[in-house]
Amino acid sequence: MPGRIAQADIDEVKARTNIADVIGERVALKPAGVGSLKGLCPFHDERSPSFHVRPQVGFYHCFGCGESGDVYSFLRKMDHLSFTEAVERLAGRIGYTLHFEEGGAAPENSGRSRLYAANAAAAEYFRAQLLTPEAEVGRRFLGERGFDAAAAAHFGVGFAPKGWSNLSDALAGQGFTREELLAAGLLSQGQRGTYDRFRGRLIWPIRDVTSQVVGFGARRLLEDDQGPKYLNTPETSIYRKSQVLYGLDLAKRDISREHRVVVVEGYTDVMACHLAGITTAIATCGTAFGSDHITVLRRVMGDDSSGGEVVFTFDPDAAGQKAALRAFADEKRFSAQTYVAVAPDGLDPCDLRLARGDDAVRALMTTKAPMFEFVIDQRLSQYDLGTVEGRAAALRAAAPVVADIRDPSLRPGYVRVLARRIGLDLDEVSAAVSRASRSRDTGGSLQRRGRDDSPPAERQHPDDGAAASAPVLIPTIASLPRTRDVVIERDALMAALQFGHRLDDATVRRALGAAFQHPALDAVRAAVVEAPDYTRAGWAVQAVDTIREPYRALGSELLMSAFPALGEADAAASASDLMRRLIVRRVDSEKAELVRAVQRVPPDSEEGRRIRLQLRELDLERQRWTGDTER
């Protein structure tokens, strides 16, 4: 039985993988200095990006929550994979064949990789079944809604035949066990045993943001099917309906590029929008649009400014209005501007495309109304504006909506809109909005955010043996003194970690060979000096991993911080200059020590002659680094 994966293969897979490509599937990344990218952290909720990725060294670090690591640790934390599964996934991604060492420890396996494999096999099975005679009812359903075979293939639409064990028999033939298929949500458990969950239905594969199939949505087709109209995969270890968005795997690239997303209500609506050219459309999977969906979308959008757009499409009926108000409750979590688009005659995008063509679907996006305006209208519709009492109640209900508008340049305009809609004096409405704003701020100040907002210098190191009364403070860049020597030490370590591969090995080791004045920086320096080869891919990440606690986080920050330079060539030149300055500082320190020593021995002694020779050598070395012949 094979043991652990060969270390050479682990290193080779990581070296061949661009960490920015892997993280970029989940987080919109943009340039953040020489060799660095940044985006919204996938490990905590934030308004502005503090998550940095440095592809050249294969490392990420969040300056907000402190999470850091390589591409393997990213996959393990995001997808709850074992180390072995993370390596296997990346190896499969690049088509690399792994080798296992005999006699090693048994590979870790959480079973999640088998669930992904089972879902992928099921998706292929369903796709093939759509071509069978039994699937005529499914093909007719698609055709009646304007979707041809090419559209079905593009979205991976399939068909589940009516039998109780067709899928389970097919996948058992591929080596999947009943327990694995149950865990994947492909089988259901009844009193008489297990049976296929999806039978006689049209099937849509649901993929996560990395394009892996994690579940399915199934539409009822047959009159004798007593089940719900839509049946989804149940919650599994890889399928969480509150975090999955249908179509995001296809839309993510355009969402990231355009900073725009269109939220529709169903699978066929997503298909209709994409085929009409609105390729940023997505939908929830059997649940209401909620805060977890917003978190996923914000990361993909790069939602850190008000320049983006989120467009919700809702039916104009009561259920649609209720959905819009639920979305508005979470609207403030977006930095982007939010809008509502309601199709004429209450048609959803699929029916609109079928009735009026692709142009009508595209036009729907141009007639969108701001979410605030839509919600204001909904609030006012509940009151009789023809009475004094009705107008007063409507003002109380709608004023908080205007007070919630983040953009101060928009708020006065909506105050005027509200005054006109209700028929009240502008000053009266403005005063009501101000009161609502003060009330909101007072309530918000009492709420504590869920993340750690303590200053970087005051974060506590999670030392298992430490008493709660004696926290270990973790040094950060922000907590370092701003003295001249400490700044040079800090910048030199940053340069060595980020651009050591472009520097002369002997120069770096000479510059960093002596202890630094600041103990935290000295701990990082020691790890850098111990690194065997600065040209080896991934050396800096391994060096950071060897830094003793509580200084490892500081090493991660130094590796990931933006280095002040216009380009990599300028950065390498600046790094060389920092090394030179450290060497000159070290030479001056060594010379001062020798000058003190030579004064303690007889001038004509052997020891005196040896020290004077060393002083001469130091003068020559200093001259080489500075060109200064006077010192």
N, C-alpha and C positions, 0 to 999 in steps of 0.2 A: 504493500500500500504506500503511495507516495506521501512524503512528509511535507515540510514547509517549502514554500517557493524559493528557488535559488536567489540569493542576495543579488547576484549579477543581473538577474532578470528584473528584480524589483527596481534596481537603479536604472536599468536601461529603459524600462517602461516610463518611469518618471522623467528621464532625460528626453524622451521622444514626445512627451505630452506637453502641450502649451497650456499652462494652468489658466491663462486668461480665456482660452476657448471653453474650458470646462466651467469656470465660474461665470463666464459671459452668457451661458445658457440660462442662468437664473438671475443675474444682476447686470443691468445696463452699465457698462464701464466707459469712462471717458478719460482722456489724457490728464495727468496730474503731475507734471514735471518730467524730468529726464528718466525714461525707462519705467515710469510708474503710471498706473491707472487707478481710478477711484469710482466708487458707486455707493449706493445705500446698503448698509450692512444686512446680510441675510440672517444674522444671529440675534439682532435686536432691532426694535422699531426706532427709527430716527427720522428727523425732518431734513437734515442736510447730510451729505455723504462724508463719512469718516472711515470707510472701508477701503483699504488700498491693496492693490495687487502689483507685484513686481515680476513680470513674466521671465525676465532674464535669470533671476535666481530661483524661480518657482515657489514663491512665498506670498502669503497674504497676511494682513494685520489690520485690525480695527482699532483706531485710536479712541473710539467711544467705549466699547465694552472689553477691549483687550484680547479678543479672540485672535489667534494666529496659527499658522501651520503651513503645510505643503498640500499638494493636490490630493494626497491620500487622506490626510486628516480632514480636508474639506468634505470629501465624499462621505467619510465615516460620520461626521457630525450632521451633515444635511440629510443623508438618506439612511442613517442608523445601520451602516454596513459594518461587518467585521473587516479587519485589515486585509485578509485574504480576498474577500469579495470586492473590496475597493481595487486591489491590484488586478484581479481578474476582469473587472469591468473596464478598466483603462486598457488592459491588454487587448480585450476584444474590440475596443474602440479603434485601436491602431492596427489591428490584425497581427498582433505579436503572439507567438507560441511560447507559453510558459513551460519551464522545466522545474521539476520538484526533486528535492534532495531525499535520497533514501534514508530511512531510519530517523528522520526528523520528527518533530511534533506533528500531530495530525492537524490539517488545516482548520482554521476557524470557519464556521459556517452558521450564520444565523437563520438560514432558510429563505431569506428575502430574495436571494438570487434565483432560487427555484420558483418563487412566485412570479417574478418578472418573466422568467422563461415560460412558465405555464400560460400566462396571459398572452405572451407573444405568439405561442403556438396556437392558442385558441383564436386569436385574431386572424391568423392565416387560414385556419379551418373555416371560420365563418365567411371569410372572403371567397373561398373556393365554393362554398355552398350556395352563394348568391347566383352562381351560373347554372345550378341544377334546375330540372323541371319543377321541382316542388317549390322553388323560390320565385315562381312566376308572380305570385301575389305580392311579393316584396318588390320585384322589379316594376310591377304596375304601380304600386304606391309611389315609388320614386319618380316614375315617368309622369304621373298625374300632377306632380309638384315641380316639374320642370328640370329634373335631374336625370341626365343620361348615364351611360356606362362609364364614361370618362370621369364624370363628377363623383360617381360612387367609388371608383378606384382611387381618386385623389384623396378622398376622406376615409378610405378604408372600410366603407360600409359593407356589411356582410349579412348573412341570414342564418338563423338557428333552426334546423329542421324540427319536426314535431316530436320525434321519439324521446323516450325518457333517458336514454343512455348513449345517444349518438356521439356527443362530444366526449363524454368520459371514456367511451371505448376507443375513440380515435387517439386521445391523449395518453391513455394507458399503453397503447401500442408504441408511444414515443418514450415510455419509461417513467411517466408521472404517476405517482401513487394517489390513492383516493384521499389520503390525508392532505397532500399538497393541493389537490384540486378543491377540497373543502376550504382550506386556508386561503386560497386565492379567490374564493367566492364564486367559483364556476359550478360547484355542486351545492345542492341543498340537502339537508338531512330530514327525512320523514320517518314515520313510524315503521315503515317497511324497508328502510334503508336509504341510500343516497340516490339522487336523480339529478339530471341536468337542470340548472336553474333557469336557463333561457331555452324556450321551446316555441317554435312556430312564430318567431318574431324577427323583425328587422333589427340589425345590430350596428351600433356605432362604437368603435373602440375609443376609449378615453385615455389620452396620453398625458403624462406629466410634462413639465417644462423642458425636460431632457429628451423628450420624444419616446419614452418607454411606455408601453401599454400597462396601465395599472388597474383598469376596470372596463366596464361596458355599460352602455345605455341601450335598452331594448324597447321597441315600440310594438304594441299589440296590433295584429293584422287580422286575426281570424275571429269570427263571430262566436265560436264556442270557447274562446279564451276568456275565462272568468277573472283573470288577474287584472292588475291596474293598467291604465293606458300606457304608462312608461314604467319600466322596471329597471333599476340600476343595480350594479354590484353592491353588496353590503359592505360595511366598514371592514377593512382588513388592515394588516400592518403596512401595506403600501398604498392603500386607497382611503383617503380622507376627503369626503365630499365637500367639507368646508374649506379645503385648501386646493381643490382641483378645479380647473376651468377648461371646459371643452373648447378646442380649437387653439389653445395658447401655443401649442407646439408649432402650429402653422403660422400663427400671427406674431409671435414674439419678435422676429427680426424687424418687421415693419413697425410694431409698437415701439420698439427701442429707437428706431430711426426717426419716426414721425412724432414721438412723444404724444401719441393719441391712441385711445382704445374705445371701441364701441361695444357696449354690453347689451346683448340681446337675450331672449328668453328660452330658446330651444335649439336643438341640433340642426334642424332644417333651416332655421333663421341664420345660423352661422354659415351654413353652406350657401344660402342665397346671397348673403352679403359678400362673401369671398368671391363667388362667381360673378357678382356685379362689380367687382373692383374694390370693395371695402374690405381690404385684407387685414384689418386690425380688429375684426369682430370676434368675440368670444362669448361663452354662455356658462352659467353655472350648471351643475349636474344634480338635479333633483333636490335642490335646496335653495334658500333665499341668498341673495348676494350679501355677504357679510364682511366683517373686519378682517378675517384671515384672507379672504380673496383680495381685499384692498392691499394688504401687506405684500402679497405675491405680485400684484400688478405694479405697485409703486417701484419695486426693485427692477422689474423688467422695463418699465418706462424710464427709469432714471428720474423719478418724480421729486425733484428738489427745487422746483421753481414754479411760478404761476403760468409759465409759458405752454404747458401741456393742456390736453383736452381729454375729458372722459364724457362720453355720450351714452346715456341710458335710453333704450327704446322700451316703451311700456304701452300696453293696451290702454285705451281711454276708459275702460270699464272700472268698476269698483276695485277689483283685484289688482288691476294695473296701477291705480292711484295709491293703493295701499303699499304696493311694492316700491313705488317712487318715494313715498314718505319714509319707508324703511331705509332706502338708499340715502336719503337726505340726512338721516340720523348719523350716518357714518361719513357723510360728505366732507366734513371738516378734516378728516384724516388725509385727504388728498391735498397736495400743494397745487395741482393742476386745477383749472377751471372746469366745473361740471355743468352738463347740459342734459336736457330731456328732449327726445325726438318722438313725436306721436304721429303715426302715419294717418293719412286721410281715410275716412270711413272705418277707422279702427282696424285696418289690415296690419298683420305682422309682416316683417320683411319677406318671408317666404311667399305669402299670399300676394303681397304687393308686387313682387317680381313676376309672379305668375300672371297677374291681372294686367300690369302696366309696363313690365319690362325692367331691364337693368337700370335704365336712366332714372326711373322713378325711385328705385332704391337709393341710388346715389344722391338724388335730389332731397331725399328724406334727411340726409345729414346737413344739408344747407338750410333747412327750415327749423333747425334745433333752437330751443329756447333755453336761456340760463336756468339752472336748477332752482335758484332763488326765486325767479319769476314764477316758475311752475308751482313751487310750494306756496308762495304767497297767494296765488290764485286759488289753490286748494283750500287754504285756511279761510280765505274770505268767502268762499262758496258756502260755508256752513252757517253764515249769519245773514240776517235780513238787514241790508245796508239802507233800507228805507226808513229805519227807525233810529232814534238817538241811542237807545240801548244796544241795538244791533251793531251800530258803528263803533261804539265804545268797546264792546266785546271783541269785535273784529280787530281793532287796533291792539288790544292786549294780546291777542293770539298771533298777530303778524309781526309786531314790533321785534320780538326776539329773533325772528328769521333775518330781518335786516341787520340787527346787531351782530349776527354771526358772520357777516360778510368780512372776509379777511382783508381784502384790498381796500384801503382807506379812500382811494380815488373813486371806487364804485359806490360806496355806501351813500353819499349824498344824493346820487342819482336815484337809488332805490327808495330813499326817503321821499323824494318827489313822486315816484311811481306809486308808492303806497298812499300818499296823501290824495292823489288823483283818484285812485281806485276806490278809496273809502269815501272821499268827498269831505275831507277835514282840512283844517288850516295846516300849512306847512310847519309852523312853529310847534303846534300841538303834537304832530306826528314826530318831529325831530326830538322833542322832549321825551316822548314815550320810548323812542329807540335808545336814547341816552340812558334812561332808567334801566332798560333791559340790558344794556351793555354793562352798566355798573353791577347789576345783580349777577350777571354771568361771571364777571371777573372776580367778584367776592366769593362766589361758590367755587370757581376754579382754583382759587388760591389755597383752598382747604384740601385739595386733592393732591396726593403724592404720585409722582410718576413711578412706573414699575421698574425701571432700570436704575442702575447705580449711578447717581449724579454727583457723587462726592468728588472733590477735586482730585486730579490724577495723583498728586503727591500723597493723598490720604487713603488710597485704596489699601485694603487689608489683604495681606498674602494668606491664602488658605493653607496654613501649616497645620497638618493634622494633630500635632502634639501641642500646639500653642494654646495657652489659656486665653479665654475670651477677654480677660482684663488686660492682656499685654499684646495688642495687635502688632504684626510686623508690617511696617509701611513699605510699599513697593515704590522704588524710585522710578521716575519717569523723566522724559526730556524736559517737561515743563517745570519739574521740581529742582533741576540742577541749578547751581549758582551761575550767575552771569559774569564771572571773573574771566580775565583774558586767558589764563591757562586752561581753565575748564572748558571754555568755548573751543579752543584749539583741539583739546583732547576729544571732545564730543564730535567735532566736524571731521577729525582725522579717522575716527572709528567708523563714522558714517561713510566716509570715502573708501576705506579699506573693505568694508562689508559689501558695498554696492559696486565698486569698480576695481577690486583687488586683482581681477583677471587681466586688467589692462596696465598694471603696475609691475615694476621689477620686483621679483620675490625678495632679493637681498635687501632692497631699499625698505620694503615694508617691515621686514623683520628687524632691521636696524632701528627704524623709527619707533616701533612698538616694543622693543626689547627691554625697556626699563619701565619700572612701575609708574603708574599715573598718580596724580595727586588725589583725585576723587576716587574713593573706594568702589563705588558702583561702576564707574567707567573702567577702573582697573580690572574688575572682574570680567568685563566684556573684552578688554585688551588681552587678558591671559588666554581666553578661549580662541581669539583670532590668531594669536601667535602659535598656539598648539596645532592649528590646522595644517595638514601636511602639504597641501597643493592648492594654491590660489587659482589655478587654471582649470581645476576639475569642476564640472557642472555640479551645482548643488552644495559646494563646500561651505558657503556662507550660512545656509540653512542648518547644516550639520553643526557648524561652529556655535550658532545660537542655541541649539539644543543642548550643548555641553556647558553652557553658562550656569553657574551655581545660583540657586535661589537665594534671596528674592530678586535677583538682578536679571533674570532671563527676559522678562517683559521689556526691560529697557533695551536689551539687545535686539528684540523684535522691532521696537520703535526705530532704533538707529538704522536697521536694515531697510525699513519701509518708508522713512521720512523723505520728503522731497529734497533732493540735493540741489543747492542753488547754482544752476548752470543752464546755458541756453541749449546745449546739445551734449551728446556723449563725448565728443572730442574735447569740448570745453570742460566737461566734468572730469575727464581723465587728467587734463592739464592742471585743474584745480586740486585734484587729489594728489598729484605728484608734488605740488607746491606745499600742501599740508604735511606730507611726509618729510619734505626737506626742512620745514620749520621745526618739526619735532626732532629731527636729527640734530639740527643746530642747537636746539634747547638742550638736548641730551649731551652733546659735546661740551657746551658751556658748563653744564653741571659737573661733568666728569673732570673738566679742566680746573674748576674751582676747588674740587676735592683734592686734586693732585697738588695744587698750589699750596693748600694748607698742609698737605703731607710733607712737601719738600722743605718747608720751614722747620719741620721737627727733626730733621736728620742733618749730619755734617755735610757740607757742600762737596767735599772730595771723597765721600764714601761711595761704595758700590750702589747702595740703595738710592743715594742722591742722584748718581749718574743715570740709573734706571728710570727714575721718575722724570728727570729732565728729558730723556729720550721719549717717554710717553707723552709729555707735554708737546714736544715737537711734532709727534705724529698726530696729536689732536689738532694742532694749529694747521697742519697740512690738510687734514680731513675737513675742517671748517672752511678752509679756503676753497676746497673743491666744491662745497655746497653753496658757498656765498660769493665766491670771487673776491672776498675781502682779504687783502694782503697786509692791512695795517694792524689787524688785531693781534 
